[in-house]
Amino acid sequence: MEYERDLGGRTDLYDQLARIGKVVMHPKRIELLDLLCQAERSVETLAATTGLKLSTASAHLQVMRQARLVETRREGTRVYYRAAGEEVCRFVTALGDLGRARLAEVEQILRALGAGADGTERVTRDDLLERARTGTVVVLDVRPAEEYAAGHIPGAISLPLEHLEARLDELDPSLEVVAYCRGPLCLLAPEAVATLRERGMRARCLEDGLPEWRQAGLPIATGPHAPPAAGTAVGRPDRDTPQRKRASR
């Protein structure tokens, strides 16, 4: 009888964990979570970004809310969603890492899209910090502007991929460029690097993205883009923006 009671309790526990499994069983819900780990967004924006009908996006978000992976706030008639906590974003990162490690198809797709491990030379976080201290590297955040405003690597320049070609003359051709986006599964940075190299510039991708940078305990700056003053170093907070204490690694 004691064993049966214990078995029933464990079943209840796994039933609760399965609520999270219900979220990640649908690819669009994973995509929505990934976006919400970058920045808060309205239902309308999420629907447009993911190519979903508004009603479909709302239904997916309700499933995610019931699993307590997202939270909401209302502004007038508009509802905004955000990731419920950093542990949610760590889960999304771990899911991507697991997929790359165990599913050969993931790496094959990334390679076919030009973002695989062999397709784009990557820079580690430590290497980027060291290069930034020498003042010989420009760090580009090629995510949408609202994601940059929600959080970015201090000293990085906001240059969304869609505006890159029109603003190439703003970049110093004598400096190496390191581009980053949402993480290893994101295609924005590899596409930016390909464009820069086609124009004869030295460019590489960061090994991962802003979520992994934040999860490593490295500094995060917030606010809309303003061109950094000469000598602004990556890893130091932008002026008048808070810095998160770097955690031991």
VOBA-1610 file (N, C-alpha, C; in pm, whole numbers, padded with zeros to 5 digits, always signed):
BEGIN
Met+00081-00121+00000Met+00000+00000+00000Met+00085+00126+00000Glu+00195+00122+00079Glu+00283+00237+00083Glu+00343+00264-00055Tyr+00383+00155-00122Tyr+00441+00168-00255Tyr+00339+00225-00352Glu+00212+00177-00339Glu+00108+00225-00430Glu+00082+00374-00410Arg+00083+00419-00283Arg+00063+00562-00257Arg+00179+00643-00315Asp+00301+00590-00300Asp+00418+00661-00355Asp+00411+00666-00506Leu+00368+00557-00566Leu+00357+00552-00712Leu+00254+00653-00762Gly+00141+00663-00689Gly+00041+00759-00728Gly+00090+00901-00717Gly+00167+00932-00612Gly+00222+01066-00596Gly+00320+01100-00705Arg+00402+01004-00743Arg+00499+01028-00850Arg+00427+01051-00983Thr+00318+00977-01003Thr+00241+00997-01126Thr+00186+01139-01131Asp+00136+01187-01018Asp+00086+01325-01013Asp+00197+01424-01045Leu+00317+01397-00996Leu+00431+01484-01023Leu+00462+01489-01172Tyr+00466+01372-01235Tyr+00496+01367-01378Tyr+00383+01428-01461Asp+00261+01418-01410Asp+00149+01484-01479Asp+00173+01635-01485Gln+00224+01692-01376Gln+00251+01835-01373Gln+00364+01871-01469Leu+00470+01791-01471Leu+00580+01818-01563Leu+00536+01805-01708Ala+00438+01719-01733Ala+00388+01701-01869Ala+00319+01826-01921Arg+00280+01917-01832Arg+00222+02044-01876Arg+00323+02123-01957Ile+00449+02114-01919Ile+00555+02180-01995Ile+00577+02106-02126Gly+00571+01973-02119Gly+00585+01894-02241Gly+00479+01928-02344Lys+00359+01964-02297Lys+00252+02001-02388Lys+00287+02127-02466Val+00367+02213-02404Val+00409+02336-02472Val+00508+02304-02584Val+00609+02225-02553Val+00717+02203-02650Val+00683+02096-02752Met+00563+02038-02745Met+00525+01938-02846Met+00488+02005-02978His+00471+02138-02976His+00434+02210-03099His+00546+02305-03138Pro+00596+02298-03261Pro+00710+02382-03302Pro+00683+02531-03291Lys+00559+02574-03317Lys+00530+02717-03310Lys+00537+02768-03166Arg+00505+02683-03071Arg+00514+02724-02931Arg+00660+02741-02889Ile+00745+02654-02940Ile+00888+02670-02912Ile+00939+02800-02973Glu+00895+02829-03095Glu+00935+02954-03161Glu+00886+03075-03081Leu+00763+03069-03033Leu+00709+03179-02953Leu+00789+03198-02824Leu+00824+03089-02757Leu+00904+03098-02636Leu+01040+03159-02665Asp+01101+03118-02777Asp+01231+03171-02815Asp+01223+03322-02835Leu+01119+03368-02900Leu+01101+03512-02922Leu+01080+03586-02791Leu+01002+03527-02701Leu+00973+03594-02575Leu+01092+03595-02481Cys+01190+03510-02506Cys+01315+03515-02428Cys+01405+03628-02476Gln+01370+03689-02589Gln+01446+03803-02640Gln+01385+03935-02593Ala+01252+03942-02594Ala+01186+04067-02556Ala+01037+04043-02539Glu+00974+04128-02459Glu+00829+04126-02445Glu+00765+04167-02577Arg+00652+04104-02611Arg+00586+04135-02737Arg+00435+04126-02720Ser+00364+04201-02803Ser+00219+04193-02805Ser+00176+04068-02883Val+00051+04026-02862Val-00002+03912-02936Val+00003+03940-03085Glu-00031+04063-03124Glu-00032+04098-03266Glu+00106+04086-03328Thr+00208+04132-03255Thr+00345+04124-03306Thr+00391+03980-03316Leu+00359+03900-03215Leu+00397+03759-03216Leu+00332+03686-03333Ala+00206+03715-03359Ala+00137+03650-03470Ala+00202+03687-03603Ala+00231+03816-03621Ala+00292+03860-03746Ala+00432+03803-03764Thr+00510+03797-03657Thr+00648+03749-03665Thr+00654+03600-03698Thr+00561+03523-03643Thr+00563+03378-03663Thr+00475+03331-03778Gly+00406+03424-03845Gly+00322+03386-03958Gly+00194+03316-03918Leu+00146+03341-03796Leu+00024+03277-03747Leu-00094+03373-03754Lys-00214+03316-03763Lys-00333+03397-03746Lys-00339+03443-03601Leu-00401+03556-03577Leu-00408+03611-03443Leu-00474+03514-03346Ser-00581+03450-03390Ser-00652+03356-03303Ser-00566+03235-03272Thr-00488+03189-03370Thr-00401+03072-03348Thr-00289+03106-03252Ala-00227+03224-03271Ala-00121+03266-03180Ala-00174+03278-03037Ser-00294+03334-03023Ser-00354+03349-02890Ser-00377+03214-02826Ala-00422+03117-02904Ala-00447+02983-02850Ala-00317+02919-02801His-00211+02931-02880His-00081+02877-02838His-00033+02945-02710Leu-00049+03075-02703Leu-00003+03151-02586Leu-00082+03113-02461Gln-00208+03080-02478Gln-00287+03038-02363Gln-00238+02906-02306Val-00199+02814-02394Val-00140+02687-02349Val-00011+02714-02272Met+00069+02805-02322Met+00194+02840-02256Met+00170+02909-02123Arg+00065+02989-02118Arg+00031+03058-01993Arg-00020+02959-01888Gln-00098+02862-01931Gln-00150+02760-01840Gln-00036+02677-01779Ala+00072+02660-01857Ala+00190+02590-01806Ala+00281+02683-01727Arg+00241+02808-01715Arg+00312+02911-01638Arg+00453+02937-01691Leu+00466+02929-01822Leu+00594+02960-01885Leu+00597+03105-01935Val+00480+03166-01946Val+00474+03306-01989Val+00383+03383-01895Glu+00404+03515-01892Glu+00321+03605-01813Glu+00272+03717-01904Thr+00172+03789-01857Thr+00112+03893-01941Thr+00097+04024-01864Arg+00083+04130-01941Arg+00039+04258-01886Arg-00049+04323-01992Arg-00137+04407-01949Arg-00230+04474-02041Arg-00199+04623-02047Glu-00199+04675-02167Glu-00180+04819-02189Glu-00292+04866-02281Gly-00395+04925-02221Gly-00512+04959-02300Gly-00584+04832-02342Thr-00605+04817-02472Thr-00670+04698-02524Thr-00570+04592-02569Arg-00443+04623-02558Arg-00339+04532-02609Arg-00278+04451-02495Val-00257+04321-02519Val-00198+04231-02421Val-00055+04199-02464Tyr+00038+04213-02370Tyr+00179+04184-02396Tyr+00221+04059-02319Tyr+00300+03976-02385Tyr+00351+03853-02325Tyr+00502+03864-02304Arg+00550+03793-02203Arg+00693+03784-02174Arg+00722+03648-02114Ala+00848+03604-02122Ala+00889+03480-02057Ala+00872+03497-01907Ala+00824+03391-01839Ala+00790+03402-01697Ala+00912+03412-01607Gly+01031+03383-01657Gly+01151+03391-01575Gly+01272+03341-01651Glu+01388+03368-01595Glu+01512+03327-01662Glu+01522+03176-01676Glu+01461+03102-01582Glu+01466+02957-01591Glu+01393+02906-01715Val+01292+02980-01761Val+01223+02945-01885Val+01319+02956-02003Cys+01396+03063-02005Cys+01491+03084-02115Cys+01606+02984-02108Arg+01647+02946-01988Arg+01749+02842-01977Arg+01697+02710-02031Phe+01568+02685-02010Phe+01506+02564-02063Phe+01507+02566-02216Val+01473+02680-02275Val+01473+02692-02421Val+01614+02671-02475Thr+01714+02730-02408Thr+01853+02711-02449Thr+01893+02565-02440Ala+01857+02499-02329Ala+01892+02358-02310Ala+01824+02271-02414Leu+01701+02306-02452Leu+01630+02230-02554Leu+01704+02238-02687Gly+01751+02356-02722Gly+01829+02371-02845Gly+01960+02294-02839Asp+02027+02300-02724Asp+02153+02226-02708Asp+02130+02075-02720Leu+02022+02027-02660Leu+01990+01885-02667Leu+01959+01843-02810Gly+01885+01928-02880Gly+01853+01897-03019Gly+01978+01887-03106Arg+02071+01978-03087Arg+02195+01975-03166Arg+02280+01855-03131Ala+02276+01814-03003Ala+02359+01702-02959Ala+02302+01566-03001Arg+02169+01553-03002Arg+02109+01421-03022Arg+02038+01404-03156Leu+02004+01512-03223Leu+01932+01502-03349Leu+02021+01550-03463Ala+02071+01455-03541Ala+02159+01491-03652Ala+02088+01583-03751Glu+01956+01570-03759Glu+01880+01652-03853Glu+01892+01801-03822Val+01904+01835-03694Val+01915+01976-03655Val+02040+02037-03715Glu+02153+01970-03698Glu+02278+02021-03751Glu+02277+02022-03904Gln+02212+01922-03964Gln+02203+01917-04109Gln+02124+02035-04163Ile+02014+02069-04095Ile+01934+02184-04138Ile+02013+02313-04123Leu+02082+02328-04010Leu+02161+02448-03988Leu+02271+02461-04092Arg+02334+02349-04125Arg+02442+02352-04225Arg+02386+02390-04362Ala+02269+02335-04395Ala+02208+02366-04524Ala+02171+02514-04534Leu+02138+02573-04419Leu+02101+02715-04416Leu+02220+02808-04399Gly+02341+02746-04388Gly+02461+02826-04373Gly+02492+02868-04232Ala+02429+02802-04133Ala+02452+02839-03993Ala+02504+02724-03910Gly+02548+02618-03975Gly+02599+02502-03902Gly+02734+02529-03840Ala+02779+02432-03761Ala+02906+02446-03691Ala+03022+02465-03787Asp+03010+02404-03907Asp+03118+02414-04004Asp+03099+02529-04102Gly+02979+02592-04097Gly+02949+02691-04198Gly+02995+02831-04165Thr+03007+02862-04038Thr+03042+02998-03997Thr+03142+02994-03883Glu+03254+03064-03898Glu+03353+03068-03791Glu+03296+03145-03673Arg+03314+03088-03554Arg+03253+03145-03434Arg+03358+03197-03338Val+03319+03299-03261Val+03405+03360-03160Val+03347+03327-03023Thr+03429+03282-02930Thr+03380+03253-02796Thr+03356+03383-02719Arg+03279+03373-02611Arg+03253+03492-02530Arg+03383+03548-02472Asp+03469+03459-02421Asp+03596+03505-02363Asp+03683+03573-02468Asp+03685+03515-02589Asp+03766+03572-02696Asp+03713+03709-02735Leu+03579+03723-02738Leu+03520+03853-02772Leu+03557+03958-02668Leu+03547+03922-02541Leu+03582+04017-02435Leu+03727+04061-02447Glu+03815+03967-02477Glu+03957+04000-02488Glu+03982+04089-02609Arg+03921+04057-02722Arg+03940+04138-02843Arg+03882+04278-02826Ala+03770+04286-02755Ala+03707+04416-02735Ala+03797+04508-02654Arg+03872+04451-02560Arg+03960+04534-02477Arg+04071+04599-02560Thr+04105+04538-02672Thr+04209+04596-02758Thr+04153+04704-02849Gly+04020+04715-02857Gly+03959+04817-02941Gly+03967+04787-03089Thr+03985+04661-03126Thr+03999+04626-03267Thr+03880+04547-03320Val+03768+04552-03250Val+03651+04476-03293Val+03525+04561-03275Val+03432+04545-03367Val+03300+04608-03357Val+03199+04497-03335Val+03114+04513-03235Val+03014+04412-03204Val+02878+04460-03257Leu+02816+04378-03341Leu+02687+04412-03400Leu+02577+04324-03343Asp+02472+04386-03297Asp+02350+04316-03259Asp+02257+04326-03378Val+02234+04214-03448Val+02156+04217-03572Val+02012+04172-03551Arg+01968+04165-03426Arg+01829+04136-03396Arg+01742+04260-03420Pro+01611+04244-03420Pro+01523+04362-03432Pro+01548+04462-03321Ala+01518+04588-03347Ala+01550+04696-03254Ala+01484+04679-03118Glu+01361+04623-03114Glu+01294+04608-02985Glu+01364+04504-02897Glu+01428+04405-02959Glu+01503+04306-02882Glu+01631+04368-02827Tyr+01695+04451-02907Tyr+01815+04522-02861Tyr+01780+04610-02741Ala+01668+04683-02749Ala+01628+04773-02641Ala+01599+04696-02513Ala+01546+04575-02526Ala+01512+04494-02408Ala+01636+04443-02337Gly+01746+04428-02409Gly+01870+04381-02349Gly+01972+04350-02456His+02096+04397-02436His+02201+04373-02535His+02337+04371-02468Ile+02437+04327-02542Ile+02574+04328-02493Ile+02620+04474-02486Pro+02669+04518-02371Pro+02713+04658-02359Pro+02817+04694-02466Gly+02799+04808-02527Gly+02891+04853-02630Gly+02856+04806-02769Ala+02760+04711-02780Ala+02720+04662-02912Ala+02640+04767-02987Ile+02652+04767-03118Ile+02577+04858-03204Ile+02455+04784-03258Ser+02339+04847-03249Ser+02218+04789-03305Ser+02214+04812-03455Leu+02218+04703-03531Leu+02211+04712-03676Leu+02131+04592-03726Pro+01997+04599-03720Pro+01914+04487-03762Pro+01950+04439-03902Leu+01941+04310-03922Leu+01981+04251-04049Leu+01915+04319-04168Glu+01787+04353-04155Glu+01715+04412-04267Glu+01770+04549-04309His+01845+04614-04220His+01902+04745-04252His+02053+04740-04277Leu+02109+04622-04271Leu+02256+04609-04275Leu+02316+04667-04403Glu+02266+04624-04517Glu+02328+04668-04644Glu+02318+04818-04662Ala+02208+04877-04617Ala+02190+05022-04635Ala+02282+05102-04543Arg+02334+05039-04439Arg+02415+05113-04341Arg+02559+05063-04331Leu+02602+04992-04433Leu+02738+04937-04429Leu+02844+05045-04417Asp+02817+05164-04473Asp+02918+05270-04470Asp+02941+05324-04329Glu+02855+05285-04232Glu+02874+05328-04095Glu+02982+05246-04022Leu+03023+05135-04083Leu+03119+05046-04019Leu+03261+05076-04067Asp+03354+05075-03975Asp+03496+05098-04006Asp+03553+04972-04070Pro+03592+04976-04197Pro+03640+04855-04266Pro+03772+04802-04210Ser+03841+04882-04128Ser+03968+04836-04072Ser+03949+04748-03949Leu+03826+04744-03896Leu+03799+04668-03774Leu+03726+04538-03806Glu+03756+04437-03729Glu+03683+04311-03741Glu+03544+04328-03680Val+03445+04262-03739Val+03307+04267-03691Val+03271+04131-03632Val+03210+04134-03514Val+03152+04013-03455Val+03003+04038-03440Ala+02923+03955-03507Ala+02778+03971-03504Ala+02717+03865-03413Tyr+02609+03904-03347Tyr+02536+03806-03265Tyr+02386+03828-03281Cys+02309+03724-03245Cys+02163+03736-03252Cys+02101+03661-03135Arg+02012+03566-03164Arg+01934+03503-03057Arg+01996+03375-03003Gly+02099+03323-03067Gly+02159+03200-03019Gly+02207+03113-03134Pro+02257+02992-03103Pro+02315+02906-03206Pro+02217+02864-03315Leu+02087+02862-03286Leu+01989+02821-03385Leu+01935+02938-03466Cys+01979+03058-03435Cys+01933+03178-03505Cys+02015+03200-03632Leu+01949+03242-03738Leu+02015+03259-03868Leu+02054+03404-03898Leu+02013+03498-03813Leu+02037+03639-03842Leu+02186+03672-03847Ala+02262+03629-03746Ala+02405+03661-03743Ala+02482+03595-03858Pro+02460+03465-03887Pro+02529+03407-04002Pro+02499+03478-04133Glu+02374+03522-04150Glu+02340+03595-04273Glu+02412+03730-04276Ala+02420+03795-04162Ala+02491+03924-04157Ala+02638+03905-04189Val+02698+03803-04132Val+02840+03777-04156Val+02864+03747-04304Ala+02776+03669-04366Ala+02790+03640-04509Ala+02785+03767-04592Thr+02694+03858-04558Thr+02683+03985-04629Thr+02809+04069-04612Leu+02859+04076-04490Leu+02979+04155-04464Leu+03101+04099-04537Arg+03114+03969-04539Arg+03228+03908-04608Arg+03221+03928-04758Glu+03098+03928-04810Glu+03082+03955-04954Glu+03129+04095-04988Arg+03124+04186-04890Arg+03169+04324-04911Arg+03316+04343-04874Gly+03384+04231-04848Gly+03527+04237-04821Gly+03565+04267-04678Met+03470+04264-04586Met+03499+04294-04445Met+03529+04166-04369Arg+03610+04180-04264Arg+03639+04068-04175Arg+03526+04057-04075Ala+03460+03941-04072Ala+03342+03926-03987Ala+03328+03782-03941Arg+03285+03767-03817Arg+03258+03636-03760Arg+03135+03646-03669Cys+03083+03530-03630Cys+02969+03524-03539Cys+03016+03495-03397Leu+02941+03546-03301Leu+02958+03502-03164Leu+02913+03357-03157Glu+02973+03278-03067Glu+02944+03136-03061Glu+02799+03106-03026Asp+02733+03197-02956Asp+02593+03176-02922Asp+02520+03310-02935Gly+02433+03344-02841Gly+02359+03468-02857Gly+02337+03540-02725Leu+02248+03637-02729Leu+02222+03717-02609Leu+02170+03634-02492Pro+02080+03537-02511Pro+02034+03458-02396Pro+02149+03386-02325Glu+02239+03327-02401Glu+02352+03255-02339Glu+02447+03352-02270Trp+02466+03468-02329Trp+02549+03572-02266Trp+02491+03610-02130Arg+02361+03632-02126Arg+02294+03668-02001Arg+02302+03554-01900Gln+02280+03431-01946Gln+02283+03315-01856Gln+02422+03288-01801Ala+02526+03335-01869Ala+02662+03321-01819Ala+02695+03425-01712Gly+02601+03514-01684Gly+02622+03615-01581Gly+02699+03736-01630Leu+02713+03751-01760Leu+02785+03866-01816Leu+02694+03989-01819Pro+02753+04109-01825Pro+02674+04232-01818Pro+02574+04245-01932Ile+02460+04304-01900Ile+02355+04331-01997Ile+02318+04478-01986Ala+02308+04545-02100Ala+02262+04684-02103Ala+02123+04687-02165Thr+02046+04788-02133Thr+01912+04803-02188Thr+01895+04943-02246Gly+01790+04959-02322Gly+01761+05090-02381Gly+01784+05091-02530Pro+01725+05187-02600Pro+01741+05197-02746Pro+01883+05233-02784His+01912+05210-02909His+02049+05228-02958His+02091+05374-02961Ala+02212+05398-02911Ala+02280+05526-02930Ala+02424+05490-02963Pro+02483+05550-03068Pro+02619+05513-03105Pro+02713+05527-02987Pro+02790+05423-02954Pro+02879+05430-02840Pro+02995+05525-02864Ala+03041+05585-02757Ala+03156+05673-02769Ala+03279+05592-02803Ala+03378+05657-02864Ala+03501+05587-02900Ala+03563+05524-02777Gly+03604+05398-02792Gly+03669+05330-02681Gly+03574+05256-02590Thr+03439+05262-02618Thr+03345+05186-02537Thr+03376+05038-02550Ala+03390+04971-02439Ala+03430+04831-02442Ala+03312+04739-02420Val+03313+04628-02493Val+03214+04524-02471Val+03237+04468-02332Gly+03127+04441-02263Gly+03139+04387-02129Gly+03133+04495-02023Arg+03138+04622-02065Arg+03117+04733-01973Arg+02980+04793-02000Pro+02912+04841-01897Pro+02777+04892-01917Pro+02777+05020-01999Asp+02672+05035-02084Asp+02653+05162-02152Asp+02627+05270-02046Arg+02652+05393-02079Arg+02633+05502-01983Arg+02489+05506-01934Asp+02476+05520-01800Asp+02345+05534-01735Asp+02257+05412-01749Thr+02314+05294-01774Thr+02235+05172-01776Thr+02288+05077-01672Pro+02198+04996-01611Pro+02241+04908-01503Pro+02328+04794-01555Gln+02415+04746-01472Gln+02501+04632-01505Gln+02469+04517-01411Arg+02453+04400-01470Arg+02436+04282-01387Arg+02573+04232-01345Lys+02582+04195-01221Lys+02708+04146-01168Lys+02747+04018-01238Arg+02870+04009-01281Arg+02916+03890-01349Arg+02928+03777-01248Ala+02863+03667-01281Ala+02865+03551-01191Ala+02989+03470-01216Ser+03030+03395-01115Ser+03143+03305-01131Ser+03105+03196-01228Arg+03195+03155-01314Arg+03163+03063-01421Arg+03223+02928-01391
//
